[in-house]
Amino acid sequence: MAIRFAPPRQARMVLAVFVFAMMAGGHAEDAPQPPEQQPAATPSGQKSGAPGGRGGAAPSSPAAAEQHRLPPDSRTKHALALPGRTLDFTATAGSIHLFNDKGEPQADIAYTAYQLDGADTRSRPVTFLFNGGPGAASAYLQFGDAGPWRLSISDAPISSASPDLQPNAETWLDFTDLVFIDPVGTGYSRFVATGEDVRKRFFSVDGDVNSIAVTIRRWLERSDRLLSPKFIAGESYGGIRGPKIVRNLQTQQGVGVKGLILVSPVLDFREFSGSSILQFVWSLPTMAAVAREVKGPVSPADMADVERYARGDFLSDLVKGEADAEATTRLADRVAALTGIDQAVSRRLAGRFAAAEFRREFDRRNGKVRGRYDASVSGSDPNPDSSFYHFDDPSGEPLVAPLTSAAVDLITRKLNWRPDGSYHLLNGAVEKAWDFGRGLNPPESISQVRQILALDPKLKLLVAHGLFDLATPYFGSKILLDQLPAYASPERVRLVVYPGGHMFYSRDAARQAFRAEAEAMMK
């Protein structure tokens, strides 16, 4: 599973996916990087509570910096018994050191790598996976979807559920090696240097992208995998990171990428906030899908009529605005019919439902609220009589405890890597300090999608969404991808939508179908 980013209008989606980070190789060979390979300095908001301390200057000596370092990498051998086959592989839990242009250590980026034993590394793909947030570790993708071991994440998660990991029959390790990366401040990744300047560099859109791209290149060099087919996979805010990282790898790191996989991505923050009317267009099919799912199973194909309405008459009436009373009433009544929301409520809100309003109003008569990451999940409203929203996400928050426990247990016990300090599955301090950029252009990655597809005519893009995801509605990606030029043909750019939420892979059928899509891309 995964957790996502935070758009400006509502709570910025804490992307979350969970990969405790660590990976292969010792530290001694990690030489300082040239200036152009380090995170560029960009303005940032005030950082509070970042790992590695805050305030003050960079460590004054190598000995001072070493006090913040992660332990040497740990490599272990494993045999995974799965239906019809046994996978023998090497796991590495460790870190990559990042330096500034003066050769001073800045951060240790933790990762976990899984490499199949006996494979030809020149032809064997390797996939780098990360989540979003910002501030989320990659554990969701690792333990919910692609890793060798999986935590059963039900459609209605429970905080006290057992964190017992089991062999994952749908692991991607059959067809690709896997490297799960935790950006600084997540998992066990940490700053080595102190002071606000280094945090401002890393906790920014461009600095974050550059740090992950450098980490990928350094891992490839250290592991002698520069000739392997390379793929990138990102979830949620990973939709912003992913295309930008591929672009950075292509043009700054000298690393070609064969394919990009985006899981429940946000591709453009501009339509998630403020007065944008497209935010209502994007979310309407998801809200209607939730209403229909109450009556029986729903597939993406069942939503064609709502998608046509959203692109057509709904958008037309939205553009007319509330100044047109007839259009507003017509729109509000149609939205009420599609979503199951009380007609009086829909008229009061002019048929324009923010995600939090839909989640509260959909089953308010029964004192229930719906999930943000998966609106098909229902939970009790802790304050049903309040006129304000005082509820968390019943499809997201209950995952934090079991996923964190599972990650720490696997890393320290099975993979025998024992960092000091705490493991951060979701680090709210990172999101609060994040510099999303200032000025008139909120972060978006569609520009980079256009560039990477134009630069490499063989590069492929797979975008996957859950039908019931209100954090990053699938229809938003569909509209954006439809705007791409002709060179982004259906053979190169594919959108798939599954019944499920932000972490649609928690459902067996969706996880199996998504695995097949990823395997087809890599073969």
C-alpha positions in Angstrom: 0.0 0.0 0.0 1.0 3.5 -0.1 0.3 6.9 1.1 0.4 10.1 -0.7 1.0 13.6 -1.1 -0.6 16.7 0.1 -2.3 19.0 -2.3 -2.7 22.6 -1.2 -6.5 22.7 -1.1 -7.0 19.9 1.3 -4.6 17.9 3.4 -1.6 17.3 1.3 -1.7 13.8 0.5 0.7 12.0 2.6 1.8 9.5 0.1 2.8 6.5 1.8 4.1 3.6 0.6 6.4 1.7 2.6 9.6 0.5 2.0 12.0 0.6 4.8 15.1 1.6 2.9 18.4 0.0 2.7 20.7 -1.7 0.4 23.7 -3.2 -1.0 27.4 -2.5 -0.9 29.9 -1.2 1.6 30.5 2.5 2.2 34.2 2.8 1.6 34.0 3.1 -2.1 31.5 6.0 -2.0 33.5 8.9 -3.3 32.3 12.5 -3.1 30.1 13.6 -6.1 30.8 16.5 -8.5 28.7 19.6 -7.9 26.2 18.9 -10.7 25.3 15.5 -9.1 24.3 17.0 -5.8 20.8 18.3 -4.8 20.6 21.8 -6.1 20.0 24.6 -3.5 16.4 25.9 -3.7 14.3 27.9 -1.4 12.4 25.9 1.2 9.9 26.3 4.0 11.1 26.1 7.6 12.1 22.6 8.7 11.2 21.3 12.1 12.1 18.0 13.7 14.2 16.6 10.8 16.3 13.5 11.5 19.9 14.2 12.3 19.3 17.3 14.4 18.6 20.9 13.3 20.4 24.2 13.4 24.1 24.8 13.6 26.8 24.2 11.0 27.8 21.1 9.2 29.9 18.7 11.2 33.3 20.2 11.7 35.2 16.9 11.3 34.8 13.5 9.8 34.5 12.0 13.3 31.5 14.3 14.0 29.9 13.2 10.8 30.4 9.5 11.5 28.3 9.8 14.6 25.3 10.2 12.3 26.2 7.4 9.9 24.2 4.2 9.2 25.9 0.9 9.9 27.7 -1.2 7.2 25.5 -2.9 4.7 24.2 -6.4 5.4 23.9 -9.1 2.7 21.9 -12.2 3.4 20.9 -15.3 1.3 17.3 -16.4 1.1 15.2 -19.2 -0.6 11.6 -18.2 -1.1 9.2 -21.1 -1.6 6.2 -20.0 -3.8 3.5 -21.9 -5.7 5.3 -23.7 -8.5 8.8 -22.3 -8.0 11.5 -21.4 -5.5 13.4 -18.2 -5.8 17.0 -18.1 -4.5 18.1 -14.5 -4.0 20.4 -12.1 -2.2 19.0 -9.3 -0.1 21.0 -6.3 0.8 20.0 -3.8 3.4 22.2 -0.7 3.6 22.7 2.8 2.4 24.3 5.1 -0.2 26.3 8.1 1.0 25.6 11.5 -0.6 28.2 14.3 -0.5 28.2 18.0 -1.5 30.7 19.5 -3.9 33.2 20.0 -1.2 33.3 16.2 -0.4 31.4 16.7 2.8 28.9 14.0 3.8 25.3 15.2 3.6 23.0 12.2 3.9 22.8 8.5 4.0 20.0 7.1 1.8 18.8 3.7 3.0 17.6 1.0 0.6 16.7 -2.6 0.4 17.7 -4.6 -2.6 16.7 -8.1 -3.8 18.7 -9.7 -6.6 18.0 -13.2 -8.0 20.9 -15.5 -7.8 22.5 -16.9 -11.0 20.8 -14.4 -13.4 22.6 -12.7 -16.3 22.9 -9.1 -15.0 23.3 -7.7 -18.5 19.8 -8.8 -19.5 18.2 -9.0 -16.1 16.0 -5.9 -15.4 16.4 -3.9 -12.2 13.6 -1.8 -10.9 13.9 1.1 -8.4 10.8 1.7 -6.3 9.8 4.6 -4.0 6.7 6.0 -2.5 5.6 9.6 -2.0 4.3 11.8 0.8 6.6 13.7 0.8 7.7 11.9 3.9 6.7 8.3 3.2 9.0 5.3 3.2 8.7 2.7 0.4 7.2 0.0 2.6 3.8 0.1 1.0 5.1 -1.0 -2.4 7.4 -3.5 -0.8 5.1 -5.2 1.6 1.8 -4.5 -0.2 2.8 -5.3 -3.7 6.2 -6.2 -5.3 8.6 -7.4 -2.6 9.4 -11.1 -1.7 7.4 -10.9 1.5 3.9 -9.4 1.8 1.7 -8.2 4.6 -1.9 -9.0 4.2 -3.6 -5.6 3.9 -7.3 -6.0 3.8 -9.8 -3.6 2.3 -10.8 -2.6 5.8 -7.4 -2.3 7.6 -7.1 -2.7 11.4 -4.4 -1.0 13.4 -3.8 -4.0 15.7 -3.5 -6.5 12.9 -0.6 -8.9 13.1 2.5 -7.6 11.3 3.5 -11.2 10.2 5.1 -11.2 6.8 4.4 -14.1 4.4 5.9 -15.2 1.1 4.5 -13.1 -1.7 3.2 -15.2 -4.6 2.9 -12.0 -6.7 6.4 -10.7 -6.1 8.1 -9.1 -9.1 11.3 -10.8 -8.3 10.5 -13.5 -10.9 11.2 -11.0 -13.7 13.1 -8.1 -12.2 15.6 -7.4 -9.4 14.2 -4.8 -6.9 15.7 -1.9 -5.1 13.4 0.0 -2.6 14.6 3.5 -1.8 13.6 5.6 1.2 14.3 9.3 0.6 16.1 11.2 3.4 13.9 11.6 6.5 11.9 8.4 5.8 12.6 4.8 6.8 16.1 4.8 8.3 17.5 7.4 5.9 19.0 10.4 7.6 21.0 13.5 7.4 24.6 13.4 8.2 25.2 17.1 8.0 23.4 19.4 10.4 22.0 22.8 9.7 19.1 24.2 7.8 20.8 24.6 4.4 21.1 20.8 3.8 17.5 20.3 4.7 16.3 23.1 2.4 18.2 21.4 -0.5 16.8 17.9 0.1 13.3 18.9 1.1 12.5 20.5 -2.2 11.1 19.2 -5.4 14.3 19.5 -7.4 16.7 18.6 -4.6 14.7 15.5 -3.8 14.7 14.4 -7.4 18.4 14.9 -7.8 19.2 13.1 -4.5 17.2 10.0 -5.6 18.7 10.1 -9.1 22.2 10.2 -7.7 21.4 7.3 -5.4 20.1 5.2 -8.3 23.2 5.9 -10.4 25.5 5.2 -7.4 23.8 1.9 -6.7 24.1 0.9 -10.4 27.9 1.7 -10.4 28.5 0.0 -7.1 26.6 -3.1 -8.1 28.0 -3.3 -11.6 24.5 -3.0 -13.1 24.9 0.0 -15.5 24.3 -2.4 -18.5 21.1 -3.9 -17.0 17.6 -2.8 -18.4 16.4 -0.2 -15.9 12.9 0.7 -14.7 11.5 3.2 -12.3 8.4 2.8 -10.2 6.8 5.5 -8.0 3.6 5.8 -6.0 1.4 8.8 -5.2 3.8 11.9 -4.9 6.0 9.5 -6.9 4.0 10.7 -9.8 5.8 14.0 -9.4 9.2 12.4 -8.6 9.1 9.6 -11.2 9.1 11.5 -14.5 11.5 14.1 -13.1 13.9 11.4 -11.9 13.8 9.7 -15.3 14.6 13.1 -17.0 17.5 13.7 -14.5 18.9 10.2 -15.1 18.7 10.7 -18.9 20.3 14.1 -19.0 22.4 14.6 -15.9 23.4 11.1 -14.7 24.0 9.4 -18.0 21.6 6.6 -17.2 19.0 5.4 -19.7 15.7 4.1 -18.5 13.5 1.6 -20.4 10.2 2.1 -18.6 8.4 4.2 -15.9 5.6 2.8 -13.8 3.4 5.2 -11.8 1.1 3.9 -9.1 -1.9 6.1 -8.1 0.1 9.1 -9.1 -0.4 12.8 -8.8 0.8 14.4 -12.0 -0.2 18.0 -11.6 -1.0 19.9 -8.4 -2.5 22.8 -10.2 -6.0 21.1 -10.3 -6.0 20.0 -6.7 -6.5 23.4 -5.0 -8.0 26.8 -5.0 -10.6 27.8 -7.5 -9.9 25.2 -10.1 -13.1 23.6 -11.3 -11.3 20.7 -12.9 -10.8 19.2 -9.4 -14.6 18.4 -9.4 -14.4 16.9 -12.9 -11.5 14.7 -11.8 -13.2 13.3 -8.7 -16.8 12.9 -9.9 -16.4 9.4 -11.5 -14.7 8.1 -8.3 -17.5 9.4 -6.1 -20.1 7.8 -8.4 -18.2 4.6 -8.4 -18.3 4.5 -4.6 -22.1 5.0 -4.7 -22.5 2.2 -7.2 -20.2 -0.2 -5.4 -22.6 -0.2 -2.4 -25.1 -1.9 -4.7 -22.7 -4.4 -6.2 -19.3 -4.9 -7.9 -18.2 -2.1 -10.1 -15.6 -2.2 -12.9 -13.9 0.8 -14.7 -16.0 0.0 -17.8 -19.1 0.6 -15.8 -18.1 4.3 -15.3 -18.1 5.3 -19.0 -21.4 7.2 -18.7 -20.2 9.2 -15.8 -16.9 10.0 -17.5 -18.9 11.3 -20.6 -21.0 13.4 -18.3 -18.0 14.8 -16.4 -16.3 15.8 -19.7 -19.4 17.2 -21.2 -22.5 18.6 -19.6 -21.0 18.6 -16.1 -18.0 20.7 -17.2 -20.2 23.0 -19.2 -22.4 23.7 -16.3 -19.4 24.2 -14.0 -18.0 26.8 -16.4 -21.3 28.7 -16.3 -20.8 29.1 -12.6 -23.2 29.7 -9.8 -24.3 32.9 -11.4 -26.4 30.7 -13.6 -29.0 29.4 -11.2 -30.6 27.0 -13.6 -27.3 25.4 -14.6 -26.3 25.1 -10.9 -29.5 23.4 -9.9 -29.3 21.0 -12.8 -25.7 20.1 -12.0 -26.4 19.7 -8.2 -29.3 17.4 -8.8 -27.4 15.2 -11.3 -24.5 15.0 -8.9 -26.8 14.0 -6.1 -28.3 11.2 -8.2 -24.9 9.9 -9.2 -23.3 10.0 -5.8 -26.2 9.2 -3.5 -25.7 12.4 -1.6 -28.9 14.1 -0.2 -30.2 16.4 -2.8 -30.6 19.3 -0.3 -26.9 18.9 0.6 -25.8 18.8 -3.0 -27.8 22.0 -3.8 -26.3 23.7 -0.7 -22.8 22.9 -2.0 -23.8 23.7 -5.6 -22.8 20.1 -6.6 -19.2 20.9 -5.9 -17.9 18.3 -3.5 -14.5 18.4 -2.0 -13.2 15.0 -1.0 -13.6 15.6 2.7 -17.2 16.8 2.2 -18.1 13.7 0.2 -16.5 11.4 2.7 -18.5 13.0 5.5 -21.9 13.3 3.8 -22.0 10.0 1.9 -23.2 8.0 5.0 -23.6 10.7 7.6 -27.1 9.5 8.6 -25.4 6.3 10.0 -22.5 8.1 11.7 -20.0 6.8 9.2 -17.2 8.4 7.2 -15.5 7.1 4.1 -11.8 6.7 3.4 -9.7 9.1 1.4 -7.3 6.5 0.0 -10.1 4.1 -0.5 -13.6 5.6 -0.4 -15.2 2.1 -0.5 -13.9 1.7 3.1 -16.2 2.9 5.8 -15.4 3.8 9.5 -17.1 5.3 12.4 -17.1 9.1 12.7 -15.6 9.9 16.2 -17.6 13.1 16.4 -20.8 12.5 14.4 -22.7 15.4 15.9 -20.0 18.0 15.1 -20.5 20.5 12.4 -16.7 20.3 11.7 -14.6 17.4 10.3 -12.8 15.6 13.1 -12.0 12.2 11.5 -9.0 10.4 10.2 -8.7 8.1 7.2 -10.1 4.6 8.0 -8.4 3.3 4.9 -4.9 4.7 5.7 -4.1 5.4 9.4 -4.7 1.8 10.5 -1.9 0.6 8.3 0.8 2.6 10.1 1.3 0.3 13.1 1.4 -3.1 11.3 3.5 -1.8 8.4 6.0 -0.1 10.7 6.4 -3.2 12.9 6.8 -5.5 9.9 9.4 -3.3 8.3 11.5 -3.0 11.5 11.3 -6.7 12.2 12.3 -7.7 8.6 15.2 -5.3 8.4 16.7 -5.9 11.8 16.0 -9.7 12.2 15.7 -11.3 8.8 18.1 -9.0 6.9 20.3 -8.5 9.9 20.8 -4.7 9.5 20.5 -2.8 12.8 20.5 1.0 12.5 20.1 3.1 15.6 17.4 5.6 15.8 13.7 5.3 14.8 12.2 4.0 11.6 9.9 6.6 9.9 7.1 5.1 7.8 5.4 8.5 7.5 7.4 11.5 8.7 5.1 14.5 9.0 8.0 16.8 9.7 9.3 16.2 6.1 6.0 17.2 4.6 5.7 20.3 6.8 9.2 21.4 5.7 8.7 20.6 2.0 9.3 23.3 -0.5 6.7 22.7 -3.2 7.9 25.7 -5.1 6.8 29.3 -5.1 5.3 31.6 -7.7 2.6 30.9 -10.2 3.5 27.3 -11.1 2.7 24.5 -8.6 4.6 21.3 -9.1 3.7 19.1 -12.1 5.4 16.4 -14.0 3.5 16.3 -17.2 6.1 18.5 -18.8 8.8 15.9 -17.9 6.5 13.1 -19.2 6.4 14.8 -22.6 10.2 15.3 -22.6 11.2 11.8 -21.6 8.9 10.2 -24.1 10.1 12.6 -26.9 13.8 12.0 -26.0 13.6 8.2 -26.1 11.1 6.7 -28.6 11.4 3.3 -26.9 10.6 4.4 -23.4 7.3 3.1 -22.1 4.9 4.5 -19.4 2.5 2.4 -17.3 0.0 4.4 -15.1 -2.1 2.4 -12.7 -5.0 3.7 -10.5 -7.7 2.5 -8.1 -11.3 3.2 -8.9 -12.2 4.3 -5.4 -9.2 6.6 -4.7 -10.1 10.1 -3.7 -6.5 11.1 -2.9 -5.4 10.8 -6.6 -8.6 10.2 -8.7 -7.9 8.1 -11.8 -9.9 10.3 -14.1 -7.5 13.2 -13.5 -4.6 11.1 -14.9 -6.8 9.9 -17.8 -7.6 13.5 -18.8 -3.9 14.6 -18.6 -2.6 11.6 -20.5 -5.2 12.2 -23.3 -3.5 15.6 -23.9 -0.2 14.0 -24.8 1.1 14.3 -28.5 0.7 11.5 -31.0 4.1 10.1 -30.2 2.7 8.9 -26.9 0.9 6.1 -28.6 -1.2 3.5 -26.8 1.7 1.0 -27.4 3.9 3.3 -25.3 1.6 4.9 -22.7 -0.9 2.7 -21.0 -3.5 3.6 -18.2 -5.0 0.7 -16.2 -7.7 1.1 -13.5 -8.6 -1.5 -11.0 -11.4 -1.8 -8.4 -9.7 -0.6 -5.2 -8.2 2.5 -3.6 -4.9 4.3 -3.6 -3.3 1.0 -2.6 -5.4 -1.0 -5.1 -2.9 -3.9 -4.8 -4.3 -4.7 -1.4 -7.0 -6.6 -3.4 -5.8 -10.0 -4.7 -7.2 -9.6 -8.2 -5.9 -6.1 -8.8 -2.4 -7.1 -7.5 -2.3 -10.1 -9.8 -3.4 -8.1 -12.8 -1.0 -5.2 -12.1 1.9 -7.7 -11.8 1.0 -9.1 -15.2 1.1 -5.5 -16.7 4.5 -4.8 -15.1 5.9 -8.1 -16.4 4.6 -7.5 -19.9 6.3 -4.1 -20.0 9.6 -5.5 -18.9 9.6 -8.4 -21.3 
